[in-house]
């Protein structure tokens, strides 16, 4: 369990590529710079897609966790 | 990636999914995506053609199952709805190849409003494909 306090949450459980990244792009547009978005995913593709997306877009992947087929990412908006 | 050009030749529900999913990914991220529909695929740029896309050949009997899986994955199960979702990103342009449009009966009257028009392949290849950072053919 992460200690990071997220400002908002995006649950993409059950969705597969391309939707988690499509939804992540939309969710990030709705939050302010410096705020943290918690992303829940079950698509294993997000394990590579979300870190790569953060690197490209300049947002910070603060932490990621996984267990029981569920992935959690904490992304801070630049 | 700043720009992506995609040429779509293969029609059929399942065969259109990959180029559309790639375009959706990149369009949502802010990449300028330009798609040229050629050959039979041009019919997907009409409302009737988009709604009529089915899985063909040896997988035809799995059409319903695939649509359920697509919906479960979070995508609209109808090709025309996917086209509309891509357009809503503001970064995706659809073009119909003029030769294909002429052969397969697509014109300005039946072209979906989400399409940017019927264009010559030369224009697309020179102004979009050759200028794009990445180009894909499906």
Backbone of each chain as ProteinMPNN parsed JSONL, in Angstrom:
{"seq_chain_A": "XXXXXXXXXXXXXXXXXXXXXXXXXXXXXXXXXXXXXXXXXXXXXXXXXXXXXXXXXXXXXXXXXXXXXXXXXXXXXX", "coords_chain_A": {"N_chain_A": [[0.848, -1.204, 0.0], [0.647, 2.124, -0.936], [2.096, 5.191, 0.336], [1.6, 7.494, -0.851], [-0.409, 10.311, -1.45], [-3.062, 10.607, -3.474], [-4.547, 13.01, -5.691], [-6.566, 12.602, -7.435], [-8.343, 9.865, -9.013], [-8.07, 7.248, -11.406], [-9.732, 4.618, -12.712], [-9.069, 1.957, -14.636], [-9.754, -0.626, -14.764], [-10.271, -3.777, -16.275], [-10.258, -2.711, -18.804], [-8.521, -2.632, -21.958], [-5.577, -2.057, -23.969], [-6.254, 0.24, -26.56], [-7.314, 1.765, -24.493], [-6.592, 2.337, -21.654], [-4.429, 4.166, -21.902], [-5.547, 6.123, -23.511], [-7.582, 7.024, -21.797], [-5.99, 7.865, -19.693], [-4.614, 10.035, -20.8], [-6.768, 11.797, -21.094], [-7.597, 12.107, -18.444], [-5.386, 13.344, -17.286], [-5.47, 15.826, -18.409], [-7.407, 17.018, -16.976], [-6.485, 17.558, -14.46], [-4.465, 19.616, -12.249], [-1.205, 21.126, -12.577], [1.338, 19.564, -10.712], [-0.361, 18.049, -9.227], [-1.412, 14.732, -8.233], [-2.214, 11.763, -9.89], [-3.866, 8.765, -9.368], [-3.651, 5.699, -10.898], [-5.447, 2.873, -11.715], [-5.055, -0.314, -13.055], [-5.632, -3.222, -15.101], [-4.698, -4.268, -17.382], [-1.921, -5.893, -18.574], [-0.244, -4.657, -20.358], [-0.004, -2.045, -19.565], [2.087, -1.937, -17.816], [4.382, -1.489, -19.24], [3.53, 0.511, -20.965], [2.635, 2.788, -19.439], [4.907, 3.78, -17.861], [6.554, 4.441, -20.065], [4.941, 6.317, -21.359], [4.925, 8.348, -19.444], [7.592, 9.135, -19.529], [7.757, 10.173, -22.126], [5.911, 12.266, -22.09], [6.688, 13.887, -20.056], [5.643, 13.879, -17.514], [5.692, 12.736, -14.079], [6.356, 9.522, -12.996], [5.693, 8.499, -10.001], [5.477, 6.264, -8.404], [4.953, 2.747, -8.681], [2.933, -0.146, -8.331], [2.205, -3.639, -8.078], [-0.017, -6.419, -7.908], [-1.855, -9.416, -7.526], [-2.852, -9.297, -10.137], [-3.538, -6.673, -10.474], [-2.574, -3.404, -11.228], [-1.069, -0.459, -9.948], [-0.519, 2.938, -10.409], [1.166, 5.965, -9.719], [0.96, 9.081, -10.809], [2.482, 12.148, -11.289], [1.54, 15.312, -12.322], [3.304, 17.37, -14.582]], "CA_chain_A": [[0.0, 0.0, 0.0], [1.486, 3.313, -1.061], [1.835, 6.324, 1.231], [1.344, 8.683, -1.68], [-1.806, 10.755, -1.431], [-3.464, 11.028, -4.819], [-5.593, 14.033, -5.761], [-7.693, 11.988, -8.146], [-8.135, 8.444, -9.312], [-8.591, 6.746, -12.674], [-9.802, 3.165, -12.667], [-9.224, 1.388, -15.98], [-9.887, -2.081, -14.594], [-11.016, -4.471, -17.309], [-10.003, -2.144, -20.129], [-7.248, -3.022, -22.583], [-4.993, -1.137, -24.935], [-5.585, 1.508, -26.243], [-8.124, 2.607, -23.623], [-5.959, 2.929, -20.459], [-3.617, 5.338, -22.265], [-6.489, 7.15, -23.969], [-8.225, 7.573, -20.596], [-4.961, 8.565, -18.91], [-4.412, 11.344, -21.442], [-7.923, 12.651, -20.785], [-7.603, 12.404, -17.002], [-4.299, 14.271, -16.963], [-5.873, 17.166, -18.854], [-8.377, 17.56, -16.014], [-5.867, 17.903, -13.169], [-3.528, 20.745, -12.299], [0.229, 20.856, -12.443], [1.737, 19.24, -9.338], [-1.31, 17.099, -8.63], [-1.086, 13.314, -8.465], [-3.308, 10.901, -10.332], [-3.671, 7.333, -9.134], [-4.222, 4.93, -12.003], [-5.608, 1.441, -11.47], [-5.139, -1.0, -14.347], [-5.487, -4.677, -15.102], [-4.044, -4.633, -18.641], [-0.473, -5.993, -18.339], [0.457, -3.733, -21.258], [0.241, -0.756, -18.897], [3.37, -1.997, -17.103], [5.378, -0.834, -20.096], [2.961, 1.699, -21.608], [2.519, 3.983, -18.584], [6.228, 4.396, -17.651], [7.009, 5.018, -21.332], [4.105, 7.504, -21.578], [5.409, 9.396, -18.531], [8.88, 9.607, -20.034], [7.521, 10.972, -23.333], [5.09, 13.449, -21.848], [7.335, 14.74, -19.046], [5.031, 13.713, -16.199], [6.546, 11.889, -13.232], [5.81, 8.297, -12.404], [6.244, 8.53, -8.644], [5.537, 4.918, -7.843], [4.012, 1.775, -9.248], [2.838, -1.382, -7.551], [1.318, -4.62, -8.691], [-0.329, -7.602, -7.109], [-3.132, -10.051, -7.857], [-3.341, -8.873, -11.455], [-3.927, -5.263, -10.479], [-1.458, -2.475, -11.212], [-1.36, 0.889, -9.456], [0.501, 3.899, -10.796], [0.965, 7.306, -9.189], [1.552, 9.964, -11.8], [2.416, 13.566, -10.925], [1.496, 16.16, -13.519], [4.42, 18.327, -14.632]], "C_chain_A": [[0.877, 1.245, 0.0], [1.096, 4.383, -0.047], [1.471, 7.582, 0.453], [-0.146, 9.024, -1.66], [-2.162, 11.297, -2.821], [-4.56, 12.077, -4.745], [-6.81, 13.523, -6.517], [-7.317, 10.58, -8.594], [-8.771, 8.083, -10.651], [-8.569, 5.227, -12.619], [-10.067, 2.623, -14.075], [-9.393, -0.128, -15.918], [-10.762, -2.697, -15.683], [-10.74, -3.961, -18.709], [-8.636, -2.578, -20.642], [-6.811, -1.942, -23.554], [-5.929, -0.961, -26.129], [-6.225, 2.297, -25.108], [-7.431, 3.139, -22.361], [-5.135, 4.187, -20.78], [-4.505, 6.479, -22.769], [-7.129, 7.824, -22.756], [-7.23, 8.36, -19.736], [-4.698, 9.961, -19.484], [-5.542, 12.303, -21.073], [-7.904, 13.071, -19.319], [-6.528, 13.427, -16.644], [-4.636, 15.701, -17.374], [-6.765, 17.843, -17.819], [-7.742, 17.95, -14.687], [-4.836, 19.014, -13.35], [-2.087, 20.281, -12.149], [0.574, 20.605, -10.969], [0.818, 18.244, -8.665], [-0.965, 15.669, -9.049], [-2.348, 12.535, -8.835], [-2.946, 9.453, -10.024], [-4.375, 6.575, -10.254], [-4.265, 3.453, -11.613], [-5.768, 0.768, -12.835], [-5.038, -2.506, -14.152], [-4.851, -5.167, -16.404], [-2.536, -4.707, -18.397], [0.352, -5.082, -19.236], [0.775, -2.403, -20.598], [1.576, -0.744, -18.144], [4.495, -1.374, -17.921], [4.841, 0.483, -20.648], [2.981, 2.936, -20.707], [3.883, 4.591, -18.246], [6.754, 5.085, -18.917], [6.243, 6.311, -21.637], [4.594, 8.661, -20.704], [6.72, 9.992, -19.045], [8.682, 10.543, -21.236], [6.849, 12.293, -23.017], [5.669, 14.365, -20.774], [6.68, 14.691, -17.68], [5.849, 12.698, -15.395], [5.792, 10.667, -12.721], [6.456, 8.161, -11.024], [6.438, 7.129, -8.09], [4.59, 4.007, -8.617], [4.069, 0.498, -8.418], [2.007, -2.37, -8.335], [1.146, -5.824, -7.782], [-1.703, -8.116, -7.467], [-3.727, -9.537, -9.173], [-3.777, -7.432, -11.536], [-2.683, -4.392, -10.366], [-1.935, -1.107, -10.726], [-0.212, 1.795, -9.842], [0.145, 5.256, -10.167], [1.719, 8.268, -10.1], [1.352, 11.414, -11.388], [2.481, 14.409, -12.193], [2.59, 17.208, -13.479], [3.913, 19.766, -14.684]], "O_chain_A": [[1.754, 1.392, 0.852], [-0.058, 4.477, 0.373], [1.087, 8.599, 1.03], [-1.01, 8.163, -1.826], [-1.625, 12.31, -3.269], [-5.402, 12.044, -3.848], [-7.936, 13.953, -6.272], [-6.156, 10.172, -8.558], [-9.862, 8.548, -10.984], [-7.505, 4.621, -12.492], [-11.15, 2.808, -14.63], [-9.193, -0.822, -16.914], [-11.851, -2.203, -15.975], [-10.953, -4.673, -19.69], [-7.72, -2.854, -19.867], [-7.574, -1.043, -23.906], [-6.372, -1.971, -26.677], [-5.751, 3.384, -24.776], [-7.654, 4.297, -22.009], [-5.146, 5.152, -20.016], [-4.247, 7.65, -22.49], [-7.21, 9.051, -22.695], [-7.574, 9.377, -19.134], [-4.576, 10.937, -18.744], [-5.303, 13.473, -20.777], [-8.157, 14.229, -18.988], [-6.748, 14.282, -15.786], [-4.157, 16.662, -16.773], [-6.873, 19.069, -17.779], [-8.386, 18.604, -13.866], [-4.399, 19.304, -14.464], [-1.808, 19.188, -11.657], [0.146, 21.353, -10.09], [1.174, 17.658, -7.643], [-0.32, 15.435, -10.071], [-3.388, 12.638, -8.185], [-1.865, 8.979, -10.373], [-5.557, 6.794, -10.517], [-3.252, 2.866, -11.233], [-6.537, 1.239, -13.673], [-4.45, -2.996, -13.187], [-4.504, -6.343, -16.521], [-1.923, -3.697, -18.05], [1.501, -4.766, -18.926], [1.704, -1.707, -21.007], [2.129, 0.32, -17.867], [5.438, -0.805, -17.371], [5.585, 1.454, -20.787], [3.314, 4.026, -21.172], [4.028, 5.81, -18.331], [7.326, 6.174, -18.849], [6.827, 7.284, -22.115], [4.669, 9.803, -21.155], [6.924, 11.205, -18.997], [9.35, 11.57, -21.35], [7.179, 13.322, -23.607], [5.199, 15.489, -20.597], [7.116, 15.393, -16.768], [6.6, 11.903, -15.961], [4.735, 10.777, -12.099], [7.613, 7.759, -10.902], [7.419, 6.84, -7.405], [3.564, 4.446, -9.136], [5.112, 0.123, -7.882], [1.191, -1.977, -9.168], [2.031, -6.188, -7.006], [-2.622, -7.328, -7.688], [-4.94, -9.367, -9.3], [-4.327, -7.004, -12.55], [-1.836, -4.621, -9.503], [-3.037, -0.66, -11.043], [0.95, 1.454, -9.622], [-1.024, 5.636, -10.098], [2.949, 8.267, -10.152], [0.228, 11.864, -11.164], [3.37, 14.234, -13.026], [2.786, 17.865, -12.456], [4.713, 20.701, -14.73]]}, "seq_chain_B": "XXXXXXXXXXXXXXXXXXXXXXXXXXXXXXXXXXXXXXXXXXXXXXXXXXXXXXXXXXXXXXXXXXXXXXXXXXXXXXXXXXXXXXXXXXXXXXXXXXXXXXXXXXXXXXXXXXXXXXXXXXXXXXXXXXXXXXXXXX", "coords_chain_B": {"N_chain_B": [[6.283, 11.208, -30.373], [5.564, 13.203, -33.166], [4.033, 13.177, -35.487], [2.01, 10.931, -37.379], [1.43, 8.807, -40.073], [-0.962, 6.8, -41.629], [-1.741, 4.172, -43.79], [-4.56, 2.544, -44.792], [-5.584, -0.435, -46.016], [-6.753, -2.955, -45.885], [-9.989, -4.184, -45.357], [-12.752, -5.105, -43.197], [-14.021, -6.003, -40.041], [-12.261, -6.86, -37.903], [-9.765, -6.397, -39.033], [-9.648, -3.69, -39.321], [-9.469, -2.785, -36.781], [-6.872, -2.678, -35.565], [-5.264, -0.581, -36.933], [-6.977, 1.545, -36.28], [-6.962, 1.5, -33.485], [-4.272, 2.084, -32.962], [-4.16, 4.638, -34.041], [-5.909, 5.918, -32.321], [-4.602, 5.752, -29.86], [-2.304, 7.361, -30.369], [-3.458, 9.738, -31.239], [-4.845, 10.549, -28.971], [-2.762, 11.2, -27.395], [-1.793, 13.475, -28.477], [-0.477, 13.415, -30.847], [-0.28, 14.207, -34.295], [-2.348, 12.599, -36.453], [-2.78, 11.074, -39.544], [-4.886, 9.372, -41.663], [-5.134, 7.384, -44.548], [-7.547, 5.892, -46.471], [-7.656, 3.196, -48.555], [-8.462, 1.142, -51.453], [-10.75, -1.554, -50.726], [-11.125, -0.751, -48.114], [-11.881, 1.876, -48.11], [-14.595, 2.023, -48.046], [-15.273, 1.95, -45.41], [-15.352, 4.526, -44.654], [-17.852, 5.435, -45.085], [-21.073, 5.77, -43.613], [-22.774, 3.584, -43.802], [-21.006, 1.654, -44.764], [-19.144, 1.539, -42.681], [-20.692, 0.621, -40.565], [-21.326, -1.805, -41.61], [-19.137, -3.413, -41.452], [-17.674, -6.54, -41.035], [-16.324, -9.558, -39.572], [-14.349, -11.493, -41.64], [-13.83, -14.509, -43.63], [-12.002, -17.27, -42.24], [-12.456, -16.672, -39.594], [-14.967, -15.728, -39.37], [-17.21, -16.733, -38.01], [-16.791, -15.939, -35.465], [-17.448, -13.362, -35.024], [-19.404, -12.063, -33.344], [-18.466, -12.693, -30.799], [-15.931, -11.473, -30.816], [-16.676, -8.783, -30.969], [-17.882, -8.477, -28.482], [-15.652, -8.811, -26.844], [-14.155, -6.618, -27.602], [-15.748, -4.527, -26.706], [-15.627, -5.043, -24.014], [-13.001, -4.441, -23.586], [-13.124, -1.753, -23.614], [-13.428, -0.216, -25.851], [-15.629, 1.293, -28.305], [-17.958, -0.979, -29.76], [-18.684, -0.722, -32.398], [-17.558, 0.131, -35.628], [-18.002, 2.678, -36.746], [-18.538, 4.209, -34.493], [-16.056, 4.079, -33.288], [-14.537, 5.532, -35.114], [-15.705, 8.038, -34.735], [-14.963, 8.484, -32.083], [-12.192, 8.677, -32.334], [-12.024, 10.962, -33.896], [-12.891, 12.822, -32.085], [-10.689, 13.334, -30.547], [-9.422, 15.382, -31.715], [-7.123, 15.32, -33.122], [-6.938, 13.578, -35.211], [-7.137, 12.785, -38.61], [-9.151, 11.72, -41.293], [-8.89, 10.388, -44.523], [-10.167, 9.741, -47.772], [-9.053, 7.768, -50.396], [-8.912, 8.924, -53.713], [-9.008, 7.316, -56.006], [-9.816, 4.82, -54.984], [-12.233, 5.627, -53.892], [-13.653, 6.245, -56.192], [-13.781, 3.75, -57.463], [-15.077, 2.135, -55.558], [-17.44, 3.351, -54.931], [-17.659, 5.621, -53.222], [-18.442, 8.882, -52.291], [-18.714, 12.509, -52.02], [-21.217, 12.776, -50.982], [-21.869, 10.467, -49.541], [-19.765, 10.16, -47.838], [-18.518, 10.009, -44.53], [-19.093, 12.599, -42.076], [-16.943, 12.924, -40.429], [-14.718, 12.508, -41.922], [-12.037, 14.068, -43.701], [-12.057, 14.466, -46.376], [-11.992, 13.567, -49.938], [-9.13, 12.536, -51.428], [-6.179, 12.805, -53.524], [-3.85, 10.154, -53.983], [-1.234, 10.868, -54.374], [-1.019, 13.408, -53.238], [-1.446, 12.712, -50.535], [0.694, 10.963, -50.043], [2.907, 12.602, -50.495], [2.449, 14.958, -49.003], [1.613, 14.143, -46.499], [2.375, 11.375, -45.708], [5.174, 11.298, -46.378], [6.056, 13.402, -44.89], [5.536, 12.744, -42.347], [6.515, 11.638, -39.089], [6.454, 8.975, -38.641], [5.348, 6.141, -40.479], [2.749, 3.93, -41.333], [1.465, 0.87, -42.712], [-1.448, -0.856, -43.32]], "CA_chain_B": [[6.033, 11.252, -31.808], [4.764, 14.389, -33.507], [3.074, 12.897, -36.556], [1.902, 9.534, -37.805], [0.575, 8.609, -41.251], [-1.359, 5.387, -41.731], [-2.492, 3.789, -44.981], [-5.4, 1.392, -44.444], [-6.018, -1.104, -47.251], [-7.579, -4.129, -45.572], [-11.23, -3.924, -44.632], [-13.162, -6.185, -42.29], [-14.091, -5.469, -38.677], [-11.053, -7.132, -37.116], [-8.574, -5.832, -39.681], [-9.644, -2.236, -39.124], [-9.292, -2.454, -35.363], [-5.495, -2.326, -35.185], [-4.891, 0.797, -37.298], [-7.791, 2.521, -35.545], [-6.482, 1.535, -32.094], [-2.995, 2.815, -32.967], [-4.475, 6.053, -34.281], [-6.566, 6.42, -31.105], [-3.52, 5.926, -28.877], [-1.442, 8.503, -30.681], [-4.284, 10.945, -31.282], [-5.144, 10.944, -27.589], [-1.533, 11.727, -26.798], [-1.462, 14.756, -29.082], [0.198, 13.216, -32.136], [-1.095, 14.446, -35.477], [-2.494, 11.321, -37.157], [-3.484, 11.164, -40.821], [-5.152, 8.039, -42.213], [-5.661, 7.299, -45.907], [-8.243, 4.624, -46.696], [-7.57, 2.819, -49.954], [-9.062, -0.137, -51.821], [-12.049, -1.81, -50.092], [-11.221, -0.088, -46.806], [-12.484, 3.202, -48.25], [-16.024, 1.94, -47.72], [-15.429, 2.181, -43.967], [-15.57, 5.962, -44.444], [-19.272, 5.759, -45.24], [-21.747, 5.272, -42.416], [-23.264, 2.234, -44.108], [-19.831, 0.786, -44.873], [-18.539, 1.356, -41.354], [-21.585, -0.232, -39.765], [-21.406, -3.115, -42.243], [-17.882, -4.172, -41.338], [-17.789, -7.81, -40.301], [-15.137, -10.416, -39.66], [-14.498, -12.363, -42.813], [-12.962, -15.679, -43.756], [-12.05, -18.395, -41.302], [-12.878, -16.232, -38.249], [-16.281, -15.074, -39.501], [-18.185, -17.218, -37.019], [-16.473, -15.395, -34.14], [-17.717, -11.918, -35.078], [-20.107, -11.604, -32.145], [-17.57, -12.842, -29.638], [-14.889, -10.431, -30.894], [-17.296, -7.496, -30.611], [-18.039, -8.463, -27.014], [-14.324, -8.616, -26.259], [-13.765, -5.223, -27.895], [-16.522, -3.69, -25.79], [-15.072, -5.296, -22.687], [-11.706, -3.742, -23.528], [-13.391, -0.329, -23.437], [-13.639, 0.458, -27.141], [-16.974, 1.081, -28.841], [-17.91, -2.173, -30.593], [-19.045, -0.397, -33.772], [-16.454, 0.843, -36.286], [-18.311, 4.109, -36.907], [-18.369, 4.831, -33.176], [-14.602, 4.214, -33.072], [-14.117, 6.664, -35.956], [-16.149, 9.265, -34.055], [-14.134, 8.664, -30.881], [-10.883, 9.15, -32.794], [-12.176, 12.348, -34.353], [-13.084, 13.683, -30.912], [-9.392, 13.705, -29.956], [-8.999, 16.63, -32.355], [-5.8, 15.149, -33.743], [-6.967, 12.507, -36.208], [-7.795, 13.112, -39.881], [-9.45, 10.58, -42.166], [-8.973, 10.74, -45.939], [-10.519, 8.667, -48.704], [-8.269, 7.804, -51.636], [-9.843, 9.254, -54.802], [-9.162, 6.156, -56.893], [-10.643, 3.843, -54.275], [-13.583, 6.198, -53.77], [-14.289, 6.116, -57.494], [-14.048, 2.33, -57.742], [-15.952, 1.463, -54.583], [-18.695, 4.075, -54.76], [-17.682, 6.599, -52.114], [-18.42, 10.253, -52.816], [-18.909, 13.54, -50.991], [-22.559, 12.634, -50.411], [-21.966, 9.388, -48.535], [-18.596, 10.189, -46.954], [-18.913, 10.42, -43.173], [-18.636, 13.976, -41.794], [-15.658, 12.893, -39.703], [-13.626, 12.442, -42.905], [-11.614, 15.393, -44.159], [-12.29, 14.599, -47.8], [-11.48, 12.582, -50.904], [-7.862, 13.15, -51.856], [-5.314, 12.017, -54.389], [-2.809, 9.422, -53.248], [0.015, 11.625, -54.505], [-1.043, 14.45, -52.196], [-1.276, 12.102, -49.216], [2.05, 10.399, -49.896], [3.901, 13.678, -50.446], [2.181, 15.972, -47.97], [1.363, 13.536, -45.181], [3.228, 10.216, -45.405], [6.62, 11.585, -46.415], [6.351, 14.426, -43.872], [5.247, 12.203, -41.008], [7.647, 11.054, -38.376], [6.345, 7.529, -38.765], [4.302, 5.766, -41.425], [2.372, 2.521, -41.206], [0.57, 0.355, -43.756], [-2.25, -2.001, -42.849]], "C_chain_B": [[5.146, 12.46, -32.138], [3.708, 14.085, -34.567], [3.166, 11.444, -37.007], [0.98, 9.477, -39.017], [0.291, 7.114, -41.362], [-2.139, 5.186, -43.032], [-3.238, 2.499, -44.648], [-5.954, 0.792, -45.733], [-7.01, -2.227, -46.966], [-8.869, -3.706, -44.873], [-11.612, -5.174, -43.841], [-13.043, -5.651, -40.87], [-12.784, -5.644, -37.912], [-9.817, -6.467, -37.705], [-8.505, -4.316, -39.545], [-9.297, -1.856, -37.685], [-7.87, -1.988, -35.026], [-5.098, -0.918, -35.638], [-5.699, 1.844, -36.54], [-7.337, 2.631, -34.089], [-5.159, 2.302, -32.008], [-3.246, 4.315, -33.143], [-5.088, 6.684, -33.026], [-5.518, 6.709, -30.023], [-2.756, 7.21, -29.128], [-2.238, 9.804, -30.722], [-4.578, 11.461, -29.89], [-3.93, 11.593, -26.937], [-1.108, 13.06, -27.41], [-0.696, 14.644, -30.387], [-0.77, 13.532, -33.266], [-1.155, 13.151, -36.283], [-3.319, 11.527, -38.425], [-3.639, 9.767, -41.394], [-5.708, 8.151, -43.62], [-6.275, 5.921, -46.086], [-8.245, 4.334, -48.191], [-8.284, 1.482, -50.162], [-10.41, -0.338, -51.084], [-12.221, -1.035, -48.777], [-11.891, 1.278, -46.907], [-13.969, 3.179, -47.877], [-16.296, 2.146, -46.223], [-15.62, 3.665, -43.658], [-16.963, 6.409, -44.893], [-19.97, 5.158, -44.024], [-22.224, 3.834, -42.631], [-22.106, 1.241, -44.156], [-19.192, 0.506, -43.527], [-19.383, 0.408, -40.516], [-21.638, -1.652, -40.328], [-20.14, -3.94, -42.132], [-18.095, -5.422, -40.487], [-16.461, -8.555, -40.395], [-15.365, -11.416, -40.789], [-13.64, -13.621, -42.677], [-13.114, -16.688, -42.625], [-12.482, -17.995, -39.894], [-14.284, -15.631, -38.24], [-17.271, -15.491, -38.422], [-17.913, -16.669, -35.617], [-16.733, -13.886, -34.044], [-18.352, -11.401, -33.786], [-19.228, -11.64, -30.909], [-16.504, -11.744, -29.631], [-15.468, -9.077, -30.491], [-17.498, -7.379, -29.093], [-16.702, -8.179, -26.33], [-13.85, -7.174, -26.438], [-14.471, -4.275, -26.926], [-15.992, -3.826, -24.362], [-13.752, -4.553, -22.491], [-11.881, -2.228, -23.422], [-13.583, 0.449, -24.718], [-15.096, 0.31, -27.555], [-16.943, -0.116, -29.79], [-18.212, -1.926, -32.069], [-17.937, 0.462, -34.405], [-16.753, 2.342, -36.433], [-18.179, 4.85, -35.577], [-16.882, 5.029, -32.854], [-14.085, 5.413, -33.871], [-14.498, 7.982, -35.289], [-15.309, 9.542, -32.806], [-12.753, 9.191, -31.254], [-10.96, 10.622, -33.185], [-12.259, 13.301, -33.165], [-11.771, 14.034, -30.213], [-8.907, 15.035, -30.533], [-7.68, 16.507, -33.098], [-5.774, 14.13, -34.873], [-7.753, 12.956, -37.444], [-7.964, 11.855, -40.725], [-9.568, 11.078, -43.607], [-9.349, 9.508, -46.749], [-9.676, 8.837, -49.955], [-9.237, 8.006, -52.806], [-10.051, 8.077, -55.755], [-10.086, 5.12, -56.249], [-12.082, 4.341, -54.166], [-14.345, 6.009, -55.078], [-14.68, 4.661, -57.777], [-15.134, 1.76, -56.837], [-17.19, 2.286, -54.187], [-18.773, 4.989, -53.554], [-17.582, 7.995, -52.726], [-18.713, 11.234, -51.683], [-20.268, 13.402, -50.303], [-22.63, 11.542, -49.341], [-20.755, 9.305, -47.604], [-19.021, 10.665, -45.561], [-18.378, 11.826, -42.883], [-17.312, 14.027, -41.041], [-14.478, 12.859, -40.668], [-13.311, 13.844, -43.417], [-11.729, 15.549, -45.664], [-11.746, 13.449, -48.617], [-10.245, 13.223, -51.53], [-7.099, 12.217, -52.789], [-4.236, 11.338, -53.562], [-1.494, 10.183, -53.284], [0.099, 12.704, -53.417], [-0.769, 13.836, -50.826], [0.162, 11.62, -49.023], [3.09, 11.511, -49.745], [3.702, 14.64, -49.283], [1.991, 15.387, -46.578], [2.37, 12.424, -44.876], [4.715, 10.584, -45.365], [7.017, 12.632, -45.375], [6.197, 13.873, -42.454], [6.496, 11.593, -40.388], [7.65, 9.525, -38.529], [5.179, 7.208, -39.695], [4.011, 4.271, -41.305], [1.398, 2.142, -42.324], [-0.161, -0.876, -43.227], [-3.106, -2.541, -43.987]], "O_chain_B": [[4.13, 12.706, -31.488], [2.62, 14.662, -34.551], [4.233, 10.829, -37.015], [-0.12, 10.03, -38.995], [1.184, 6.28, -41.209], [-3.071, 5.932, -43.334], [-2.633, 1.494, -44.273], [-6.708, 1.446, -46.454], [-7.975, -2.426, -47.704], [-8.832, -2.949, -43.903], [-10.883, -6.165, -43.825], [-12.095, -4.942, -40.535], [-12.262, -4.687, -37.339], [-8.93, -6.027, -36.973], [-7.428, -3.728, -39.643], [-8.879, -0.729, -37.418], [-7.69, -1.018, -34.29], [-4.637, -0.127, -34.815], [-5.178, 2.905, -36.195], [-7.326, 3.723, -33.522], [-4.955, 3.083, -31.079], [-2.625, 5.146, -32.48], [-4.817, 7.842, -32.711], [-5.541, 7.751, -29.368], [-2.58, 8.036, -28.232], [-1.751, 10.849, -30.29], [-4.563, 12.668, -29.652], [-4.061, 12.428, -26.042], [-0.177, 13.701, -26.924], [-0.307, 15.655, -30.972], [-1.944, 13.168, -33.203], [-0.125, 12.66, -36.744], [-4.416, 12.084, -38.382], [-2.654, 9.056, -41.591], [-6.641, 8.916, -43.867], [-5.612, 4.904, -45.881], [-8.762, 5.115, -48.99], [-8.657, 0.793, -49.212], [-11.127, 0.635, -50.852], [-13.342, -0.707, -48.386], [-12.411, 1.789, -45.915], [-14.526, 4.189, -47.448], [-17.414, 2.475, -45.827], [-16.0, 4.027, -42.545], [-17.222, 7.601, -45.058], [-19.514, 4.157, -43.47], [-22.091, 2.983, -41.751], [-22.214, 0.124, -43.65], [-18.753, -0.611, -43.254], [-18.865, -0.486, -39.847], [-21.958, -2.595, -39.604], [-20.074, -5.049, -42.661], [-18.621, -5.361, -39.376], [-15.594, -8.215, -41.2], [-16.4, -12.076, -40.881], [-12.847, -13.768, -41.747], [-14.213, -16.924, -42.124], [-12.834, -18.853, -39.085], [-14.732, -15.093, -37.227], [-18.081, -14.68, -37.974], [-18.694, -16.895, -34.693], [-16.293, -13.226, -33.102], [-17.888, -10.418, -33.208], [-19.25, -10.727, -30.083], [-16.208, -11.158, -28.59], [-14.832, -8.315, -29.762], [-17.305, -6.313, -28.508], [-16.628, -7.413, -25.369], [-13.23, -6.592, -25.548], [-13.866, -3.343, -26.398], [-15.922, -2.853, -23.611], [-13.428, -4.101, -21.393], [-10.919, -1.503, -23.172], [-13.871, 1.645, -24.682], [-15.741, -0.678, -27.204], [-15.99, -0.258, -30.556], [-18.021, -2.814, -32.899], [-17.443, 1.403, -33.784], [-15.863, 3.174, -36.263], [-17.748, 6.003, -35.552], [-16.5, 6.017, -32.228], [-13.293, 6.209, -33.366], [-13.711, 8.928, -35.277], [-14.985, 10.692, -32.509], [-12.208, 10.055, -30.566], [-10.083, 11.418, -32.85], [-11.771, 14.43, -33.22], [-11.741, 14.936, -29.375], [-8.089, 15.726, -29.925], [-7.178, 17.49, -33.642], [-4.715, 13.847, -35.432], [-8.88, 13.44, -37.338], [-7.05, 11.041, -40.853], [-10.255, 12.062, -43.88], [-8.917, 8.393, -46.46], [-9.597, 9.933, -50.51], [-10.266, 7.334, -52.881], [-11.157, 7.871, -56.254], [-11.012, 4.612, -56.882], [-13.029, 3.571, -54.327], [-15.525, 5.66, -55.078], [-15.775, 4.387, -58.269], [-15.998, 1.004, -57.282], [-17.889, 1.953, -53.231], [-19.828, 5.119, -52.934], [-16.732, 8.248, -53.58], [-18.931, 10.837, -50.538], [-20.446, 13.858, -49.173], [-23.359, 11.674, -48.358], [-20.723, 8.478, -46.692], [-19.794, 11.615, -45.435], [-17.322, 12.201, -43.392], [-16.641, 15.059, -41.023], [-13.35, 13.153, -40.27], [-14.195, 14.689, -43.547], [-11.522, 16.645, -46.186], [-11.14, 12.508, -48.103], [-10.315, 14.317, -52.09], [-7.343, 11.011, -52.833], [-3.767, 11.884, -52.563], [-0.725, 10.144, -52.323], [1.132, 12.888, -52.773], [0.03, 14.359, -50.049], [0.767, 11.84, -47.974], [4.036, 11.385, -48.967], [4.666, 15.08, -48.656], [2.193, 16.082, -45.583], [3.125, 12.513, -43.908], [5.424, 10.222, -44.427], [8.191, 12.735, -45.019], [6.674, 14.47, -41.488], [7.394, 11.106, -41.075], [8.701, 8.884, -38.544], [4.162, 7.901, -39.704], [4.927, 3.457, -41.19], [0.624, 2.966, -42.811], [0.464, -1.821, -42.745], [-3.851, -3.502, -43.796]]}, "name": "protein", "num_of_chains": 2, "seq": "XXXXXXXXXXXXXXXXXXXXXXXXXXXXXXXXXXXXXXXXXXXXXXXXXXXXXXXXXXXXXXXXXXXXXXXXXXXXXXXXXXXXXXXXXXXXXXXXXXXXXXXXXXXXXXXXXXXXXXXXXXXXXXXXXXXXXXXXXXXXXXXXXXXXXXXXXXXXXXXXXXXXXXXXXXXXXXXXXXXXXXXXXXXXXXXXXXXXXXXXXXXXXXXXXXXXXXXX"}
